Amino acid sequence: MLDGVLNLARQIDPSVVATPTERPTALTSSPYGYVPALPNVIAYLVVFSLLTGVHLGLGIRYKYYSALVTMVPGGVLEIIGWSGRLWSNLNPLNWNPFIMQITTLILGPVFFSAWDYTLLGHCIKVLGPQYSLIAPNWYLIIFVIADIISLVLQAVGGGGAAVQAQRFEDTTGSTRIMLSGILFQLATTTVFLVMAADFMYRVVARKPYSESVRRRFHFTLRKKASAPAPASASSSAPDSPNPEAEKVLEVDQKWIRKSQYLLLGVAWASVMIYIRGIYRSIELAQGWTGHLMTHEVYFIWLDGFMMVLCMAGLAVAHPGFLLPRSGWC
């Protein structure tokens, strides 16, 4: 099989002649289609290690412990993935580090998205649920479930495709599964960004949703929780003020301003994840021998760098700097 690959390489580029002392390249036997460059690998390992440490420290310092099950695991996956690429630089013929890096780097951004959903839910709690179409907890429930679906699809597809590629088998089916997971994540992120933008607009413009509209989207759990008690029936009369609405409309401008900064960080991170998802989608659509897959420069800037910007943005716009401590939020 190796002889066949070498013969194919010579047909594609007659100038490529493999010798026992030559380092394997894209056209010989590297599973990437290239050998990961050492300077890039070292740089990203250092940066992701630092950013993961920052998020770990901020989560503990400000008691936002949900960061320890979202941002920190996501950062660890990035570190493991880039460690796999370092291993590949040292041993380009080994398929194990290739499988290691492709599975972990595919999954890492899913955890960053989960932190975004958590932050939006917390902003809704601080600024007022009447400005949101759905209740804060439902953001976490709905979008985390969507993330889990995306994660499973990407993990199953990525792992299967990598193993099949190692065996020189057809990877089309597994690649399509992985691609469907990334496309599903893109669709979920799109809906999330639209709803987050709608919430922030309504907060700034002081335009809460009417109770009749919100009731349609609060599902069974919310309806039960908001069922009026007989003793308080007078408080819901048409000519009586709505205490919840008054509370929302009187939100301190300080919290609105700080929450805007926080949501800007959420939007920034989501856009970075979105760009990375578009790149990954096109890459997988082209296949394992496509132009994007076999040229490292695209991966460096459209995957690695996007995730650095994502983690950095969420570190700068950390709720510990902007909002009250909240325990497991």
C-alpha positions in Angstrom: 0.0 0.0 0.0 2.8 2.4 0.8 4.4 1.7 -2.6 1.1 2.6 -4.2 1.0 5.9 -2.4 4.6 6.7 -3.4 3.8 5.8 -7.0 0.8 8.1 -6.9 3.0 10.8 -5.5 5.4 10.5 -8.3 2.6 10.6 -10.9 1.2 13.8 -9.3 4.6 15.4 -9.0 7.5 13.8 -10.8 10.0 15.9 -8.7 8.9 14.1 -5.5 11.3 11.2 -4.9 11.2 9.6 -1.4 14.4 8.4 0.1 15.1 6.6 3.4 16.5 9.8 4.9 13.8 12.2 3.6 11.2 13.5 6.0 7.7 12.3 4.9 5.6 15.0 3.1 2.1 15.6 1.8 2.7 13.4 -1.2 4.2 10.4 0.6 2.6 9.2 3.8 1.7 12.0 6.1 -2.0 11.6 7.2 -2.4 15.4 7.2 -1.1 15.9 3.7 1.7 17.9 5.3 3.9 17.8 8.4 2.7 20.2 11.2 5.2 23.0 11.5 6.9 23.0 14.9 6.8 26.8 15.5 3.0 26.9 15.0 2.5 23.9 17.3 4.6 25.3 20.1 3.0 28.7 19.9 -0.5 27.4 20.1 0.3 25.0 22.8 1.7 27.8 24.9 -1.2 30.2 24.2 -4.0 27.6 24.8 -2.3 26.5 28.1 -2.2 30.1 29.3 -5.8 30.8 28.3 -7.0 27.6 29.9 -5.1 28.5 33.1 -6.7 32.0 33.0 -10.2 30.6 32.7 -9.5 28.1 35.5 -8.3 30.9 37.8 -11.1 33.3 36.9 -13.7 30.6 37.5 -12.3 29.8 41.0 -11.6 33.4 41.9 -15.0 34.8 41.1 -16.9 31.5 41.9 -18.3 31.0 38.4 -17.8 27.3 38.7 -19.7 26.5 35.5 -16.6 27.7 33.7 -14.8 24.7 35.1 -17.1 22.3 33.2 -17.2 24.4 30.0 -14.2 26.6 29.2 -11.6 24.6 31.1 -12.5 21.2 29.4 -12.7 23.0 26.1 -9.2 24.4 26.6 -7.9 21.1 27.7 -9.2 19.5 24.5 -7.4 22.2 22.5 -4.2 21.5 24.4 -4.5 17.7 23.8 -5.2 18.3 20.1 -2.1 20.5 19.6 -0.1 18.1 21.6 -1.1 15.5 19.1 0.1 17.8 16.3 3.4 18.1 18.2 3.6 14.4 18.3 2.9 14.3 14.6 5.8 16.7 13.9 8.1 14.4 15.7 6.7 11.2 14.1 4.8 12.1 10.9 4.2 8.5 9.9 2.2 7.7 13.1 -1.6 7.8 12.7 -2.3 7.8 16.4 -1.5 11.5 17.0 -3.5 12.4 13.9 -6.6 10.6 15.2 -5.9 12.2 18.6 -5.8 15.7 17.3 -8.7 15.6 14.9 -11.1 14.2 17.5 -10.2 16.6 20.2 -10.0 19.8 18.1 -13.3 19.0 16.5 -15.0 18.8 19.9 -13.4 21.7 21.8 -15.5 24.5 20.5 -18.7 22.8 21.6 -17.7 23.5 25.3 -17.0 27.1 24.5 -20.6 27.4 23.1 -22.0 26.0 26.3 -20.3 28.8 28.3 -21.9 31.3 25.9 -25.3 29.9 26.6 -24.7 30.1 30.3 -23.6 33.7 30.1 -26.7 34.8 28.2 -28.9 33.0 30.7 -27.2 34.9 33.5 -27.6 38.2 31.8 -31.3 37.5 31.3 -31.6 36.8 35.1 -29.8 40.1 35.9 -31.5 42.4 33.4 -35.0 40.8 33.4 -36.6 37.7 31.9 -39.4 39.8 30.3 -36.9 41.0 27.7 -36.3 37.4 26.6 -38.6 35.2 24.5 -37.8 32.2 26.7 -36.8 31.8 30.3 -33.1 31.9 31.2 -32.9 28.2 32.2 -34.4 27.2 28.9 -31.5 28.7 27.0 -29.2 26.3 28.8 -31.5 23.3 28.5 -32.3 23.8 24.8 -28.9 24.8 23.5 -26.8 22.5 25.6 -28.9 19.6 24.4 -28.3 20.8 20.9 -24.5 21.0 21.7 -24.6 17.4 23.0 -26.2 16.3 19.7 -23.5 18.2 17.8 -20.8 16.8 19.9 -21.9 13.2 19.5 -22.2 13.5 15.7 -18.8 15.1 15.4 -17.1 12.6 17.8 -18.6 9.6 16.0 -17.9 10.9 12.6 -14.5 12.2 13.4 -13.3 9.1 15.1 -14.8 6.8 12.5 -13.3 8.8 9.6 -9.9 8.9 11.2 -9.8 5.2 11.8 -11.1 4.4 8.3 -8.5 6.8 6.7 -5.8 4.9 8.7 -6.9 1.7 7.1 -7.2 3.3 3.7 -10.9 2.7 3.6 -13.7 4.9 2.3 -14.3 7.7 4.7 -17.3 9.3 3.0 -20.0 8.1 5.4 -18.1 9.0 8.6 -17.1 12.4 7.1 -20.7 13.2 6.3 -21.7 12.4 9.9 -19.0 14.7 11.2 -20.0 17.4 8.7 -23.7 17.1 9.8 -22.6 17.7 13.4 -20.7 20.9 12.5 -23.6 22.1 10.3 -26.0 21.4 13.2 -23.7 23.5 15.5 -23.7 26.3 12.9 -27.5 26.3 12.8 -27.7 26.3 16.6 -25.2 29.2 16.8 -27.2 31.2 14.3 -30.4 30.8 16.3 -28.5 31.7 19.5 -27.0 34.8 18.0 -30.4 36.0 16.8 -32.0 35.5 20.2 -29.2 37.1 22.0 -29.3 40.2 19.7 -33.1 40.4 20.2 -32.7 40.3 24.0 -30.0 43.0 24.0 -32.0 45.3 21.7 -35.1 45.0 24.0 -33.1 45.7 27.1 -31.6 48.9 25.6 -34.9 50.0 24.0 -36.9 49.0 27.1 -39.3 46.9 25.1 -40.2 43.8 27.1 -42.2 41.0 25.5 -45.9 41.0 26.4 -46.9 38.3 28.9 -49.2 36.7 26.3 -46.3 36.3 23.9 -43.9 35.0 26.4 -46.4 32.5 27.8 -46.5 30.7 24.5 -42.7 30.0 24.7 -42.4 29.2 28.4 -43.6 25.6 28.1 -45.2 23.5 30.8 -42.6 24.1 33.5 -42.9 27.9 33.2 -46.7 27.9 33.0 -46.9 26.0 36.3 -44.5 28.3 37.9 -46.3 31.4 36.8 -49.8 30.3 37.6 -51.5 33.1 39.6 -52.6 32.3 43.1 -56.2 33.4 44.1 -55.0 35.6 46.8 -52.9 37.7 44.4 -55.6 38.0 41.8 -56.1 41.7 42.5 -52.5 42.5 41.7 -53.0 41.3 38.1 -56.0 43.6 37.4 -55.7 45.7 34.2 -55.4 48.9 36.1 -52.7 47.6 38.5 -49.0 47.8 37.8 -47.1 44.7 37.0 -44.5 44.3 39.8 -42.2 42.1 37.7 -42.4 44.6 34.8 -41.7 47.5 37.1 -38.7 45.7 38.5 -37.4 45.0 35.0 -38.0 48.5 33.8 -36.1 49.9 36.8 -32.9 47.9 36.2 -29.9 50.0 37.1 -28.1 51.5 34.1 -24.9 50.2 35.6 -26.0 46.6 35.1 -27.3 47.3 31.6 -23.9 48.8 30.6 -21.9 45.9 32.2 -24.2 43.3 30.7 -23.7 44.9 27.3 -20.0 44.4 27.6 -20.5 40.8 28.7 -22.9 40.1 25.8 -20.4 41.7 23.4 -17.9 39.1 24.6 -20.5 36.4 24.0 -21.2 37.7 20.5 -17.5 37.9 19.7 -16.9 34.3 20.9 -19.9 33.1 19.0 -18.7 34.7 15.8 -15.3 33.2 16.1 -16.9 29.7 16.6 -19.1 30.5 13.6 -16.2 31.3 11.3 -14.4 28.2 12.5 -17.5 26.1 11.8 -17.8 27.5 8.3 -14.2 26.6 7.6 -14.6 23.1 9.0 -17.7 22.6 6.9 -16.0 23.5 3.7 -13.0 21.5 4.6 -15.0 18.4 5.2 -17.1 18.9 2.2 -13.9 18.9 0.1 -12.9 15.7 1.6 -9.7 14.4 3.3 -7.6 15.1 0.2 -9.1 18.5 -0.5 -7.2 21.7 -0.7 -8.2 23.0 2.8 -7.5 19.7 4.5 -4.0 19.4 3.0 -2.8 23.0 3.5 -1.8 23.9 7.1 -2.2 27.6 6.7 -6.0 27.4 6.6 -6.1 25.3 9.8 -3.7 27.6 11.6 -5.7 30.8 11.0 -9.3 29.6 10.6 -9.4 27.0 13.4 -6.5 27.6 15.8 -6.5 31.4 15.7 -10.3 31.6 15.8 -10.3 29.6 19.0 -7.6 31.7 20.6 -9.7 34.8 19.9 -12.8 33.0 21.3 -11.1 32.1 24.6 -9.4 35.5 24.9 -12.6 37.4 24.3 -14.4 35.3 26.9 -11.6 35.9 29.4 -11.7 39.7 28.9 -15.5 39.8 29.1 -15.7 37.6 32.1 -18.7 37.9 34.3 -16.5 38.1 37.3 -15.4 41.5 36.1 -18.8 42.8 35.3 -21.6 41.1 37.3 -22.0 39.8 40.9 -20.6 36.5 41.9 -23.2 33.8 41.5 -21.8 30.4 42.5 -22.7 27.6 40.0 -23.9 30.0 37.3 
